[in-house]
Amino acid sequence: MSARLDILALEPFYGGIRRAMLEIIIARSRHKWTLLKLPPRRIERRLTTASVWFAEQLSRHWIGQTDLLFTSEALNLADLHRLLPQLAKKPSVVYFHSNQLPDPSATHDSPLDLINLNTATAATEIWFNSMYHVRVFLARAGALVRRHPELSGMSPIPELTGKATVVVPPVNLPEVRQMQEAEKIARGRRTIFVETRDANNRLLNAVMSLLKRRGESFQLITVGPVEELAADLPRITLPEADEASHARGLLQSSIFLSTRFDAPCDHHAVRALAAGCWPLCPQMGFYREILPDSLHSPCLHDGNVDHLASRLMDVWLMERPAGYESQMAELLLKYDPATAVTAFDDRLEQLVVSQQMKAEKRED
């Protein structure tokens, strides 16, 4: 039987996919969500101070019922529990959009190294946006524990492995489809959609400059910072917070090009596939999960400049394989808000019921 939960959501870095995901969930969820948020500035400050700010706000102003706490990895949950012990009694979910654990090869310690590890340990469940991200997180966490002998005797890795699960984020795919039906937007065969944030923009510059030297014309539609892009590249830059303009830009583009190596997820890529763009994405990262095996060879690149430039030229001349659109629609179904938010709601409800049953057993 469905229950309507009271969910307290704390988002210390309210921008990009974090904002887009929460907006969709809150609008469509059968549960009641109360959201407290901070702007997306300086993740290192959020990791160290967001728990204090949220604790102060909740101590002074919060009088509502809470069945579950939902937050992202940009918060120090262990700190929040220490400041608000009453919240430590509630089940909690931490959604890892990314993670700030150090690379396994790191040799120097940072004050931020253990925050994500402590947060994951304090949470009832930890949710990830891709299986690739789960593997990266556990590998980094394991390496961090090995670097700290004081943790090795009580390693949290088995516990973290047990409570880690993939719950894909809802992505606003209906907006893309509805815009195409309403406006019949023309697609440019040589128009390329690119996200520059967290991307290898040196590689992007090298590939595009090589195409220019070969006499090839193209048009970039970019989202994200442009300071690292070569000034002579023809481009239209879209505001990062304007999801509608992103949808229109994807529909105008023939190719979605990513140079984001090690991306844990990429909601622009998901929307690009829904918009009918041909993906050219790194072999590493989340992209292998979203594409069928038959498209790995033509769609995944290794970052070689000459090879990637030639691949772009090939895509301009080729026709889409028969059944491409229907195949993509089936693969993207799990990201559609109707499907993804229902999965969120069901899992949150199951978690709360499970915690209540455990509490009742302890009392008996």
C-alpha positions as CSV (number, residue, x, y, z in Angstrom):
1,M,0.0,0.0,0.0
2,S,1.4,3.4,-1.0
3,A,2.3,5.9,1.7
4,R,2.8,9.6,1.4
5,L,6.1,10.5,3.0
6,D,7.4,13.8,4.4
7,I,10.9,14.1,2.9
8,L,13.4,16.8,3.9
9,A,15.7,17.5,1.0
10,L,19.0,19.4,1.6
11,E,21.0,20.4,-1.5
12,P,24.1,22.4,-0.8
13,F,25.1,22.8,-4.5
14,Y,21.8,23.6,-6.2
15,G,22.7,23.9,-9.9
16,G,23.1,21.8,-13.1
17,I,21.8,18.2,-12.9
18,R,21.3,18.5,-9.1
19,R,18.8,21.3,-9.6
20,A,17.2,19.7,-12.7
21,M,16.7,16.4,-11.0
22,L,15.2,17.8,-7.8
23,E,12.8,20.0,-9.8
24,I,11.5,17.0,-11.7
25,I,11.2,14.8,-8.6
26,I,9.4,17.4,-6.5
27,A,7.0,18.3,-9.3
28,R,6.1,14.6,-10.0
29,S,6.6,12.7,-6.7
30,R,3.6,11.4,-4.8
31,H,5.5,12.3,-1.6
32,K,5.7,15.7,0.1
33,W,9.2,17.3,-0.3
34,T,10.6,20.2,1.6
35,L,13.7,21.6,0.0
36,L,16.4,23.7,1.6
37,K,19.2,24.7,-0.8
38,L,22.4,26.7,-1.3
39,P,23.7,28.1,-4.6
40,P,26.3,26.1,-6.6
41,R,29.5,27.8,-5.5
42,R,32.8,26.3,-4.4
43,I,32.2,22.7,-3.6
44,E,35.0,22.6,-1.1
45,R,33.2,25.3,1.0
46,R,29.9,23.4,0.8
47,L,31.6,20.2,2.0
48,T,33.0,21.9,5.1
49,T,30.3,24.4,6.1
50,A,26.9,23.4,4.5
51,S,26.1,21.1,7.4
52,V,26.5,24.0,9.9
53,W,24.3,26.3,7.8
54,F,21.5,23.8,7.4
55,A,21.7,22.8,11.1
56,E,21.2,26.5,12.1
57,Q,18.3,26.9,9.7
58,L,16.6,23.8,10.8
59,S,17.2,24.5,14.5
60,R,15.6,27.9,14.2
61,H,12.8,27.4,11.7
62,W,12.0,23.7,11.1
63,I,8.8,22.4,12.8
64,G,7.6,20.0,10.1
65,Q,7.3,16.2,10.1
66,T,10.3,14.3,8.6
67,D,10.1,10.7,7.6
68,L,13.4,10.7,5.6
69,L,16.3,12.9,4.8
70,F,17.5,13.2,1.2
71,T,20.7,15.0,0.4
72,S,23.6,14.9,-2.1
73,E,27.3,14.2,-1.5
74,A,28.1,17.9,-1.2
75,L,27.1,17.8,2.4
76,N,29.0,16.4,5.4
77,L,26.2,14.2,6.7
78,A,28.1,12.9,9.7
79,D,28.6,16.5,10.8
80,L,24.9,17.3,10.4
81,H,23.9,14.2,12.5
82,R,26.3,15.5,15.2
83,L,24.7,19.0,15.1
84,L,21.1,17.6,14.9
85,P,20.9,14.3,16.7
86,Q,17.2,14.0,16.0
87,L,17.9,13.7,12.3
88,A,20.3,10.9,12.9
89,K,17.3,8.8,14.0
90,K,15.7,9.2,10.6
91,P,16.6,7.1,7.5
92,S,18.8,9.0,5.1
93,V,19.7,8.8,1.5
94,V,22.7,10.4,0.0
95,Y,22.7,10.8,-3.8
96,F,26.1,10.8,-5.3
97,H,26.0,13.0,-8.5
98,S,29.8,13.0,-8.3
99,N,32.3,12.3,-5.6
100,Q,35.2,14.3,-4.0
101,L,37.2,11.3,-2.9
102,P,40.9,11.5,-3.9
103,D,42.2,9.6,-6.9
104,P,43.6,6.1,-5.9
105,S,47.1,7.3,-7.0
106,A,47.1,10.4,-4.7
107,T,50.0,10.6,-2.3
108,H,49.1,13.8,-0.4
109,D,46.4,14.1,2.2
110,S,43.7,16.9,2.0
111,P,41.3,18.0,4.8
112,L,38.4,17.1,2.4
113,D,39.5,13.5,1.7
114,L,37.4,11.8,4.3
115,I,34.2,13.9,4.1
116,N,32.5,11.8,1.4
117,L,33.6,8.6,3.1
118,N,32.1,9.8,6.4
119,T,28.9,10.9,4.7
120,A,28.5,7.6,3.0
121,T,29.1,5.8,6.3
122,A,26.5,7.9,8.1
123,A,23.8,7.4,5.4
124,T,21.2,4.6,5.5
125,E,21.6,4.2,1.7
126,I,23.9,5.7,-0.9
127,W,22.5,6.1,-4.4
128,F,24.6,6.5,-7.5
129,N,23.7,7.7,-11.0
130,S,25.6,4.9,-12.8
131,M,27.3,1.6,-12.2
132,Y,30.5,3.1,-13.4
133,H,30.2,5.7,-10.6
134,V,29.7,2.9,-8.0
135,R,32.9,1.2,-9.1
136,V,34.9,4.4,-9.1
137,F,33.6,5.4,-5.7
138,L,34.4,2.0,-4.1
139,A,37.8,1.9,-5.7
140,R,38.7,5.4,-4.4
141,A,37.2,4.6,-1.0
142,G,39.2,1.4,-0.7
143,A,42.4,3.2,-1.7
144,L,41.7,5.9,0.9
145,V,41.2,3.4,3.7
146,R,44.5,1.6,2.8
147,R,46.3,5.0,3.1
148,H,44.9,5.5,6.6
149,P,46.1,2.6,8.8
150,E,43.7,3.7,11.6
151,L,40.8,2.8,9.4
152,S,42.0,-0.6,8.1
153,G,40.9,-2.5,11.2
154,M,37.4,-1.3,10.9
155,S,37.1,-0.8,7.1
156,P,33.7,0.6,6.1
157,I,34.0,-0.8,2.5
158,P,31.9,-4.0,3.0
159,E,29.1,-1.9,4.6
160,L,29.3,0.8,1.8
161,T,29.2,-1.9,-0.8
162,G,26.1,-3.4,0.7
163,K,24.2,-0.1,0.8
164,A,25.3,1.3,-2.6
165,T,22.8,1.1,-5.4
166,V,22.2,2.6,-8.8
167,V,19.1,4.8,-9.1
168,V,19.3,6.7,-12.4
169,P,18.2,10.4,-12.3
170,P,15.0,11.5,-14.0
171,V,15.9,13.6,-17.1
172,N,13.5,16.0,-18.8
173,L,13.1,14.1,-22.0
174,P,9.4,15.1,-22.6
175,E,10.5,18.7,-23.1
176,V,12.8,17.6,-26.0
177,R,10.0,15.6,-27.7
178,Q,7.3,18.2,-27.2
179,M,9.6,21.0,-28.5
180,Q,10.3,19.1,-31.7
181,E,6.6,18.3,-32.3
182,A,5.6,21.9,-31.7
183,E,8.4,23.7,-33.6
184,K,9.7,21.2,-36.2
185,I,13.2,22.5,-35.6
186,A,15.6,22.0,-38.5
187,R,18.8,20.1,-37.7
188,G,22.2,21.2,-39.0
189,R,24.2,18.3,-40.3
190,R,27.5,20.1,-39.2
191,T,26.1,21.5,-35.9
192,I,27.8,20.0,-32.8
193,F,26.5,20.2,-29.3
194,V,29.2,20.3,-26.6
195,E,29.3,20.7,-22.8
196,T,32.6,22.4,-21.7
197,R,32.3,22.1,-17.9
198,D,34.6,19.3,-16.6
199,A,35.5,18.5,-20.2
200,N,38.9,18.1,-21.8
201,N,38.7,21.4,-23.7
202,R,42.3,21.1,-24.9
203,L,41.3,18.0,-26.9
204,L,38.2,19.9,-28.2
205,N,40.3,22.8,-29.4
206,A,42.8,20.5,-31.1
207,V,40.1,18.5,-32.9
208,M,38.2,21.6,-34.1
209,S,41.3,23.4,-35.1
210,L,42.4,20.3,-37.2
211,L,39.0,20.3,-38.9
212,K,39.4,24.0,-39.7
213,R,42.9,23.3,-41.2
214,R,41.3,20.7,-43.4
215,G,38.8,23.2,-44.7
216,E,35.8,21.8,-42.9
217,S,33.0,24.0,-41.8
218,F,31.0,23.4,-38.6
219,Q,29.0,25.2,-35.9
220,L,29.4,24.5,-32.2
221,I,26.6,25.0,-29.7
222,T,28.2,25.0,-26.2
223,V,27.0,24.9,-22.7
224,G,29.4,25.8,-19.9
225,P,32.5,28.0,-19.5
226,V,34.2,29.2,-22.7
227,E,37.4,30.7,-21.4
228,E,39.4,27.6,-22.4
229,L,37.9,27.4,-25.9
230,A,39.9,28.8,-28.8
231,A,38.5,32.2,-29.8
232,D,38.2,31.5,-33.5
233,L,35.9,28.5,-33.2
234,P,32.4,29.3,-34.5
235,R,30.0,28.8,-31.6
236,I,26.8,29.7,-30.0
237,T,27.0,29.7,-26.2
238,L,23.9,28.8,-24.2
239,P,23.2,29.8,-20.5
240,E,23.9,26.9,-18.2
241,A,20.6,27.2,-16.4
242,D,18.3,27.4,-19.4
243,E,17.1,23.8,-20.0
244,A,14.7,24.9,-22.8
245,S,17.5,26.5,-24.8
246,H,19.6,23.3,-24.3
247,A,16.7,21.2,-25.7
248,R,16.4,23.5,-28.7
249,G,20.2,23.4,-29.2
250,L,20.2,19.6,-29.2
251,L,17.4,19.5,-31.7
252,Q,19.4,21.8,-33.9
253,S,22.5,19.6,-33.7
254,S,23.4,16.5,-35.6
255,I,26.2,15.4,-33.2
256,F,26.6,15.3,-29.5
257,L,30.3,15.5,-28.7
258,S,31.7,14.8,-25.3
259,T,35.3,15.1,-24.1
260,R,34.3,14.5,-20.4
261,F,36.5,11.5,-19.6
262,D,35.5,9.7,-16.4
263,A,32.0,11.3,-16.3
264,P,29.9,9.5,-13.7
265,C,26.8,10.5,-15.6
266,D,25.8,13.0,-18.3
267,H,22.2,14.3,-18.5
268,H,23.1,16.3,-21.6
269,A,24.0,13.0,-23.3
270,V,20.7,11.4,-22.3
271,R,18.8,14.3,-23.7
272,A,20.9,14.3,-26.8
273,L,20.0,10.8,-27.6
274,A,16.3,11.6,-27.1
275,A,16.8,14.5,-29.5
276,G,18.2,12.3,-32.2
277,C,21.9,13.4,-32.0
278,W,24.6,11.0,-32.9
279,P,26.9,10.5,-29.9
280,L,30.7,10.7,-30.0
281,C,31.8,10.1,-26.4
282,P,34.8,8.9,-24.4
283,Q,35.3,5.2,-24.0
284,M,35.8,5.8,-20.3
285,G,33.0,6.7,-18.0
286,F,29.3,6.4,-18.0
287,Y,28.8,6.4,-21.7
288,R,29.3,2.7,-22.3
289,E,26.3,2.0,-20.0
290,I,23.8,4.1,-22.0
291,L,24.8,2.9,-25.5
292,P,24.0,-0.6,-26.8
293,D,27.0,-2.8,-27.5
294,S,26.5,-2.4,-31.3
295,L,27.2,1.3,-31.0
296,H,30.3,1.2,-28.9
297,S,32.7,1.0,-31.8
298,P,31.2,3.8,-33.9
299,C,30.3,6.1,-31.0
300,L,33.0,5.8,-28.4
301,H,36.4,7.5,-28.9
302,D,39.8,7.2,-27.1
303,G,40.7,10.9,-27.3
304,N,43.1,10.6,-30.3
305,V,42.9,14.0,-32.1
306,D,43.2,12.7,-35.7
307,H,40.9,9.8,-35.1
308,L,38.2,11.9,-33.5
309,A,38.4,14.6,-36.3
310,S,38.0,11.9,-38.9
311,R,35.1,10.3,-37.0
312,L,33.3,13.7,-37.0
313,M,33.7,14.0,-40.8
314,D,32.4,10.5,-41.2
315,V,29.3,11.2,-39.2
316,W,28.5,14.2,-41.3
317,L,28.2,12.0,-44.3
318,M,26.5,8.9,-42.9
319,E,22.8,8.0,-42.5
320,R,21.4,6.8,-39.2
321,P,21.0,3.0,-38.9
322,A,17.5,1.7,-39.4
323,G,15.6,1.6,-36.2
324,Y,18.1,4.0,-34.4
325,E,15.4,6.3,-33.0
326,S,13.2,3.4,-31.6
327,Q,16.2,1.7,-30.1
328,M,17.2,4.9,-28.3
329,A,13.7,5.5,-27.0
330,E,13.7,2.0,-25.4
331,L,17.1,2.5,-23.8
332,L,16.1,5.9,-22.4
333,L,12.9,4.8,-20.9
334,K,14.4,4.4,-17.4
335,Y,15.4,8.1,-17.5
336,D,12.0,9.3,-18.4
337,P,10.4,11.2,-15.5
338,A,7.3,9.0,-15.3
339,T,9.5,5.9,-14.9
340,A,12.4,7.4,-12.9
341,V,10.3,9.3,-10.3
342,T,8.1,6.3,-9.7
343,A,11.3,4.3,-9.0
344,F,12.5,7.0,-6.6
345,D,9.2,7.1,-4.8
346,D,8.9,3.3,-4.4
347,R,12.4,2.9,-3.2
348,L,12.1,5.7,-0.6
349,E,8.9,4.2,0.7
350,Q,10.5,0.8,0.9
351,L,13.4,2.2,2.9
352,V,11.2,4.0,5.4
353,V,9.0,0.9,5.9
354,S,12.1,-1.2,6.4
355,Q,13.5,1.1,9.0
356,Q,10.2,1.2,10.8
357,M,10.1,-2.6,10.9
358,K,13.6,-2.8,12.3
359,A,12.8,-0.2,15.0
360,E,9.7,-2.2,16.0
361,K,11.7,-5.4,16.3
362,R,14.3,-3.6,18.5
363,E,11.5,-2.4,20.8
364,D,9.9,-5.9,21.2
